[in-house]
Amino acid sequence: MAKPEIKRIVRLQFVLTAVAVLIAAVLGQGSISGAVSALLGGLTVILPALLYIRIAYSVPRASPAVLMKAHYKAEAVKFVLTILIFAVVLLFFKDISVAAYFAGYMLVVSAYWFGLLIKIEKK
C-alpha cells in the first residue's frame, strides 16, 4: 500500500466509519445497537478494500497483462468477501439496526467518490 492515493482513500474510509458510528450513537439515544451496526457497515467496506489492496498491489512491477489480472482477481475476491460479510452480519447479528448498517455502508462506500474529488497537492 505504497501509493499515497490508496492511503488517502483508506484513511477517508476509517474517518467516515467513525462519523457514521458517531451519528448512529447520537441518533440511537443511548442504544449501542445503531453504533455497532454503523461500525459493521463501515467494516463491510474496509475489510474487502484492504484485501483488494493486498492482492492487486502484490506485484509491484510487471507487464500490463499481469497487473490487470491481479486487479481482476482482487476485485473478484473483494466482491465475494463483501457478500460473505453481508450474509454473516445479517444472519448472525440479531440486534442489528439494518438502517444504521446500510447507512454506514453507503457512507463509507462514498469514500471512493470523495477520493476522486479530493485534489492532491504536488510538492
Buried (B, 14 or more C-beta within 10 A) or exposed (E): EEEEEBEBBBEBBEBBBEBBBEBBBEBBEEBEBBBBBBBBBBBBBBBBBBBBBEBBBEEEEEEEEEBEBBBEBBBEBBEEBBEEBBEEBEEEBEEBBEBBBBBBBEBBBBBEEBBEEEEEEEE
